[in-house]
Amino acid sequence: MRTTIDLPDDLYKNVRTVAIEDDTTLRQMVLDGLALVLEKRAERAPARRLKLPLIRSARPGTLDIDSEKIYEIIDFP
């Protein structure tokens, strides 16, 4: 995907200089920066664990359940 971003002139000049010094491109620097932001966000947002109720069946592999039984098992607000 192609997009356009507006950078202040002084920032662009500094980033361009660093890109040349590091033998890379501005595009690659943006990609690397976005990857770092996403990685950092993934680290700080713990995965939410969902605990589902265990519904036992008299005959494994079969389960006869309807809405009324679900409401008996799970406390809905």
C-alpha positions in Angstrom: 0.0 0.0 0.0 1.2 3.5 -0.8 0.6 6.4 1.6 1.9 9.9 2.1 3.1 11.4 5.4 4.0 15.0 6.2 7.2 15.4 8.1 8.7 18.6 9.4 11.6 19.7 7.3 14.2 19.4 10.1 13.0 15.9 11.0 13.1 14.8 7.4 16.7 16.1 7.0 17.8 14.3 10.2 16.2 11.1 9.3 17.5 11.2 5.8 21.0 11.8 7.1 20.7 8.8 9.5 19.4 6.6 6.7 22.4 7.5 4.5 24.8 6.9 7.4 23.2 3.5 8.1 23.0 2.5 4.5 19.3 2.1 4.5 16.2 3.9 3.2 13.7 6.2 4.8 11.0 3.6 3.9 12.9 0.8 5.7 13.3 3.1 8.8 9.6 3.8 8.9 8.8 0.1 8.6 11.3 -0.8 11.4 9.8 2.0 13.6 6.3 0.8 13.0 7.3 -2.8 13.8 8.9 -1.6 17.1 5.8 0.3 18.1 3.6 -2.8 17.4 6.0 -5.1 19.3 6.0 -2.7 22.3 2.3 -2.5 22.3 2.0 -6.3 22.1 4.3 -6.7 25.1 2.4 -4.3 27.4 -1.1 -5.6 26.5 -1.5 -9.0 28.3 -3.6 -11.5 26.5 -7.0 -11.8 28.0 -7.9 -15.2 29.1 -11.4 -16.3 28.8 -12.6 -18.9 31.3 -15.5 -20.9 30.0 -17.6 -23.1 32.2 -17.1 -26.8 31.8 -20.3 -28.6 30.9 -20.2 -32.3 31.6 -22.1 -34.9 29.6 -23.3 -38.3 30.8 -22.2 -39.7 27.4 -19.1 -38.0 26.1 -19.5 -36.9 22.6 -23.1 -36.0 23.1 -24.6 -33.0 24.8 -28.3 -32.1 24.9 -28.4 -28.5 25.9 -30.8 -25.7 25.3 -31.0 -22.0 26.2 -32.7 -22.7 29.5 -30.0 -25.0 30.6 -27.3 -22.5 29.6 -29.0 -19.8 31.7 -29.0 -22.2 34.6 -25.2 -22.9 34.2 -23.9 -19.4 33.5 -24.7 -16.3 35.6 -25.8 -13.6 33.1 -26.0 -10.0 34.3 
